[in-house]
Amino acid sequence: MSVGAGELVPGVYERLVDQATRRKLEALSDATAAERALLTAEAPDRLAAHVAERLRATLRRTSDLDEQIALVQQVLEQLDAVDAEADRSLLLDDPASILTWIGPQLLPGEAGPPLPLIPLTDSDLLVNAREEPRLGEALVRELETADRVDLLVAFIRFAGIRILLGPLRRLAERGVPLRVITTTYLGSTERRALEELRSLGAEVKVSYDTRSTRLHAKAWLLHRDSGYSTAFIGSSNLSRAALLDGLEWNVRLAEA
């Protein structure tokens, strides 16, 4: 959807008033519209998002990659011309490329770690649907590139640990800290599963309060020193069904 597109229907909004929106507001005959001033503190983010939407729409209408890159270079050059403190090194390389990994030097025939199934700059919803990434499959790949891992989950089952056992072992081999908080609520967490995590070097804490403050949260935090940390927050406990074929809703969030 391009900037200013779409009809204005009754309801609440949080959008900049551009010229297209102003024309639509002036055409309203049987409605009242309320506006507020743009605040200095919020202006950089809101204005940048407004320009980004327009730029994205224009780039999508330009099918040639070289023309897309040239347009972005022109925008950056215009910003350089008006901003004395601008980082001139933000102009794109030629040819343009995406940095995906930095690590130790590889021997002939070796490859870097498998990259996450979901791009590190994207947020997504995982529901364990067919022909879509399932939570367990996504976590297997995410764990391979994490520098620290925090897990908060109500129930932990050994069958769930088995799905992630390979990458969890490699976490331990790389010396990556793994912290786990879980609970004994409903007696679902298996001691065998916790012992397996401890054997992998995880710091495990268990809440035994099953009445007043029953822990029911589920979240994975995968910290990356590169600035591309990710998180999974949703309904899945650490069990086979929750990771693979259960009816679940989990949001993957990207720090980037």
C-alpha positions as CSV (number, residue, x, y, z in Angstrom):
1,M,0.0,0.0,0.0
2,S,1.4,3.4,-1.0
3,V,1.6,6.4,1.3
4,G,-1.8,8.0,1.7
5,A,-3.6,5.1,0.1
6,G,-6.9,3.7,1.5
7,E,-10.1,5.3,2.6
8,L,-10.5,7.0,5.9
9,V,-13.2,5.2,7.9
10,P,-14.4,6.0,11.4
11,G,-11.9,4.8,14.1
12,V,-8.6,5.7,15.8
13,Y,-5.4,6.5,13.9
14,E,-1.8,7.2,14.4
15,R,-0.5,8.4,11.0
16,L,1.2,11.5,9.7
17,V,-1.1,13.8,7.8
18,D,0.4,14.0,4.3
19,Q,-1.2,15.8,1.4
20,A,-3.2,12.8,0.3
21,T,-4.6,12.4,3.8
22,R,-5.4,16.1,4.0
23,R,-7.4,16.0,0.8
24,K,-9.4,13.0,2.2
25,L,-10.0,14.8,5.5
26,E,-11.3,17.9,3.7
27,A,-13.7,15.7,1.7
28,L,-15.3,14.3,4.9
29,S,-18.8,15.8,5.1
30,D,-20.4,14.0,8.0
31,A,-17.5,13.3,10.3
32,T,-15.1,15.1,12.7
33,A,-11.4,14.5,12.6
34,A,-9.0,15.2,15.5
35,E,-5.3,15.8,15.1
36,R,-2.3,16.5,17.4
37,A,1.0,18.1,16.8
38,L,4.1,16.0,15.8
39,L,6.4,16.0,18.8
40,T,10.1,16.6,18.5
41,A,11.0,13.5,20.4
42,E,9.0,11.2,18.1
43,A,9.7,13.0,14.8
44,P,12.9,11.1,13.7
45,D,11.2,7.7,13.9
46,R,7.8,8.8,12.5
47,L,9.3,10.8,9.6
48,A,11.8,8.1,8.8
49,A,9.0,5.5,8.7
50,H,7.0,7.8,6.4
51,V,9.8,8.2,3.9
52,A,10.7,4.5,4.1
53,E,7.1,3.5,3.1
54,R,7.3,5.7,0.1
55,L,10.8,4.5,-0.9
56,R,9.7,0.9,-0.5
57,A,6.7,1.4,-2.8
58,T,8.9,3.1,-5.4
59,L,11.5,0.3,-5.2
60,R,8.9,-2.3,-5.7
61,R,7.7,-0.7,-8.8
62,T,11.3,-0.7,-10.2
63,S,12.1,-4.2,-11.2
64,D,15.7,-3.6,-12.2
65,L,18.1,-4.2,-9.3
66,D,20.7,-1.7,-10.6
67,E,18.0,1.0,-10.8
68,Q,16.9,0.2,-7.3
69,I,20.5,0.5,-5.9
70,A,21.0,3.8,-7.9
71,L,17.9,5.3,-6.4
72,V,19.0,4.4,-2.8
73,Q,22.5,5.9,-3.5
74,Q,20.8,9.1,-4.7
75,V,18.8,9.3,-1.5
76,L,22.0,8.7,0.6
77,E,23.9,11.3,-1.3
78,Q,21.1,13.9,-0.7
79,L,21.3,13.2,3.0
80,D,25.1,13.6,2.9
81,A,24.7,17.0,1.3
82,V,22.5,18.4,4.1
83,D,24.0,16.6,7.1
84,A,27.5,17.7,8.0
85,E,27.8,14.8,10.6
86,A,26.6,12.1,8.2
87,D,28.5,8.9,7.9
88,R,29.6,9.1,4.3
89,S,30.5,5.4,4.4
90,L,26.9,4.4,4.3
91,L,26.9,4.5,0.5
92,L,26.4,0.9,-0.8
93,D,29.2,-1.3,-2.1
94,D,29.2,-2.0,-5.8
95,P,28.0,-4.7,-6.4
96,A,25.6,-4.7,-3.4
97,S,25.8,-7.7,-1.1
98,I,24.5,-8.8,2.3
99,L,26.9,-9.7,5.1
100,T,25.7,-13.0,6.7
101,W,28.5,-14.3,9.0
102,I,31.9,-13.5,10.6
103,G,33.7,-16.3,12.3
104,P,37.0,-18.2,12.5
105,Q,38.8,-19.1,9.3
106,L,37.5,-22.2,7.7
107,L,39.5,-25.1,6.4
108,P,39.0,-26.2,2.7
109,G,35.6,-27.9,2.4
110,E,34.2,-26.4,5.7
111,A,31.1,-24.2,5.8
112,G,29.9,-21.6,8.2
113,P,27.1,-22.3,10.6
114,P,23.6,-22.8,9.2
115,L,21.7,-19.5,9.2
116,P,18.2,-19.1,10.8
117,L,15.3,-20.2,8.7
118,I,13.7,-16.7,9.2
119,P,15.9,-13.8,8.1
120,L,17.4,-12.0,11.1
121,T,15.7,-8.7,10.2
122,D,12.2,-10.2,10.1
123,S,9.5,-10.8,12.6
124,D,7.1,-13.7,11.9
125,L,4.3,-15.8,13.3
126,L,4.8,-19.6,13.7
127,V,1.8,-21.9,14.1
128,N,3.4,-25.3,13.3
129,A,1.5,-25.3,10.0
130,R,2.4,-27.7,7.1
131,E,4.9,-26.3,4.6
132,E,5.8,-23.5,7.0
133,P,8.7,-23.3,9.5
134,R,7.8,-25.1,12.7
135,L,9.0,-23.7,16.1
136,G,11.3,-26.7,16.7
137,E,12.8,-26.4,13.2
138,A,13.3,-22.7,13.6
139,L,14.9,-23.1,17.1
140,V,17.4,-25.7,15.8
141,R,18.8,-23.2,13.3
142,E,18.6,-20.2,15.7
143,L,20.6,-21.9,18.4
144,E,23.5,-22.5,16.1
145,T,24.4,-18.8,16.0
146,A,23.4,-17.6,19.5
147,D,26.0,-16.1,21.8
148,R,23.8,-16.4,24.9
149,V,20.4,-18.2,25.4
150,D,17.7,-17.6,28.0
151,L,14.6,-19.9,28.2
152,L,11.5,-19.2,30.3
153,V,9.0,-22.0,30.0
154,A,6.3,-23.5,32.2
155,F,6.9,-27.2,31.2
156,I,10.0,-29.1,30.0
157,R,9.7,-32.6,28.7
158,F,12.6,-34.9,27.7
159,A,11.0,-35.5,24.3
160,G,11.2,-31.7,23.7
161,I,14.9,-31.7,24.7
162,R,15.6,-34.5,22.2
163,I,14.5,-32.4,19.3
164,L,17.0,-29.7,20.2
165,L,19.7,-32.0,21.6
166,G,22.2,-31.5,18.7
167,P,22.3,-27.7,18.8
168,L,22.2,-27.7,22.6
169,R,25.3,-29.9,22.7
170,R,27.0,-27.6,20.2
171,L,26.1,-24.6,22.5
172,A,27.9,-26.3,25.3
173,E,30.9,-27.1,23.1
174,R,31.1,-23.4,22.1
175,G,30.8,-22.4,25.8
176,V,27.6,-20.4,25.2
177,P,25.7,-19.6,28.4
178,L,22.3,-21.2,28.7
179,R,19.9,-20.1,31.4
180,V,16.6,-21.8,32.1
181,I,13.6,-21.0,34.3
182,T,10.8,-23.5,34.6
183,T,8.1,-24.7,37.1
184,T,6.7,-27.8,38.7
185,Y,3.1,-26.6,37.9
186,L,0.8,-29.6,37.2
187,G,3.8,-31.9,37.6
188,S,4.5,-31.7,33.8
189,T,8.2,-30.9,33.9
190,E,10.3,-34.0,33.9
191,R,13.3,-34.3,36.1
192,R,15.1,-36.3,33.4
193,A,14.8,-33.3,31.1
194,L,16.2,-30.9,33.7
195,E,19.1,-33.3,34.4
196,E,19.9,-33.4,30.7
197,L,20.0,-29.6,30.6
198,R,22.3,-29.5,33.6
199,S,24.6,-32.0,32.0
200,L,24.9,-29.6,29.1
201,G,26.0,-26.9,31.4
202,A,22.7,-25.0,31.7
203,E,21.9,-22.9,34.7
204,V,18.5,-24.2,35.7
205,K,16.1,-22.6,38.2
206,V,12.7,-24.1,39.1
207,S,9.7,-22.4,40.6
208,Y,7.9,-24.6,43.1
209,D,5.1,-22.1,43.7
210,T,2.0,-23.7,42.0
211,R,-0.6,-21.5,43.7
212,S,-0.1,-17.8,44.1
213,T,2.3,-17.1,41.2
214,R,2.0,-19.9,38.8
215,L,4.5,-19.4,36.0
216,H,2.9,-19.8,32.6
217,A,5.1,-17.7,30.3
218,K,7.0,-19.2,27.3
219,A,9.9,-17.3,25.8
220,W,13.2,-18.0,24.1
221,L,15.8,-15.1,24.0
222,L,18.7,-15.7,21.7
223,H,21.3,-13.0,22.2
224,R,23.8,-12.2,19.5
225,D,26.7,-9.9,20.1
226,S,26.4,-8.8,16.4
227,G,23.2,-6.9,17.3
228,Y,20.9,-9.4,15.6
229,S,19.3,-11.0,18.6
230,T,15.9,-12.7,18.3
231,A,13.1,-13.9,20.6
232,F,10.3,-16.4,20.4
233,I,7.3,-15.6,22.6
234,G,4.1,-17.5,22.5
235,S,2.2,-20.6,23.7
236,S,4.7,-23.5,23.2
237,N,6.3,-25.3,26.1
238,L,9.4,-27.4,25.6
239,S,7.7,-30.6,24.5
240,R,7.6,-32.5,21.2
241,A,4.0,-31.6,20.3
242,A,4.6,-27.9,21.2
243,L,7.7,-27.7,19.0
244,L,6.5,-29.7,16.0
245,D,2.8,-30.4,15.4
246,G,0.8,-28.9,18.2
247,L,-1.7,-26.0,17.5
248,E,0.5,-23.2,18.7
249,W,1.0,-19.5,18.2
250,N,4.5,-18.2,18.6
251,V,5.8,-14.8,17.5
252,R,9.4,-14.5,16.3
253,L,10.7,-11.0,17.0
254,A,13.9,-9.5,15.6
255,E,16.0,-6.9,17.4
256,A,17.0,-5.5,14.1
